[in-house]
Amino acid sequence: MTDFSGQVALVTGASKGIGAATAEALAKTGAHVVLTARDAKALEQVEQRIFDAGGSATIAPLDLIEGDAIARLCTAIAQRWEKLDIMVMSAAQFPPLMPVADMEPKGFTQALNTNVLATQALIAGFDRLLRRSENGRLIGLTSTVAQAPRAYWGAYAASKAAFEVLLDCYAQETCNISSLRVAIVNPGATRTDMRAKAYPGEDPATVKPPEVVAERLVALLGEPFSSGYRESIIQTP
């Protein structure tokens, strides 16, 4: 098992699904995990599971698109630790599926704010701390529709495509001047609340649980991947 003892990890969207599973998996390797999401009660439950398993964590309930929330998070982490070793961007906003011609501005704006603007703000806020790490790693979770758009998925697909472009550019900008490495991972069909919204008639047992993705993400974080690395996790249940 990869050993991340003494390292600090930040996981967004850590209250449930892939984010929660990844946070718990990282804690089992010895990392201190900072958990952030909007649902404080759900974060507390994840934190308790980490404590019960012998790990360590800190919760930071916040809405990534609310005012100076990210700036406050950056300040708090910088004051407690001098570096950030791992960041996993799992948080995402999934707008209602509908034709491009009928897209609701509110839902599209929320998706852009969370999936694009908050991504840039996280990169800007934690760039210095990530570069201070001897082996800084950033993984962003994407979606198949970012590169293979499909009907009615326009709002989400556009936001995730922009998300990928930001991470690709950041990977190129940092790879030759720091040890920081950036990866984009498509978790594929996974048993999450977002998946249930997109496919309400699907039997959850037919897709893999979040723990499968989390296991692979933790393993990848321990590998010497090149910046800009891409991977799709297609394992079945």
Secondary structure, DSSP 8 states (H G I E B T S, - for coil): ----TT-EEEEESTTSHHHHHHHHHHHHTT-EEEEEES-HHHHHHHHHHHHHTT-EEEEEE--TTSTTHHHHHHHHHHHH-S---EEEE----------GGG--HHHHHHHHIIIIIHHHHHHHHHHHHHHHSTT-EEEEE--GGGTS--TT-HHHHHHHHHHHHHHHHHHHHHTTTSS-EEEEEE--SB-SHHHHHH-TTS-GGGSB-HHHHHHHHHHHHTS---TTEEEE-----
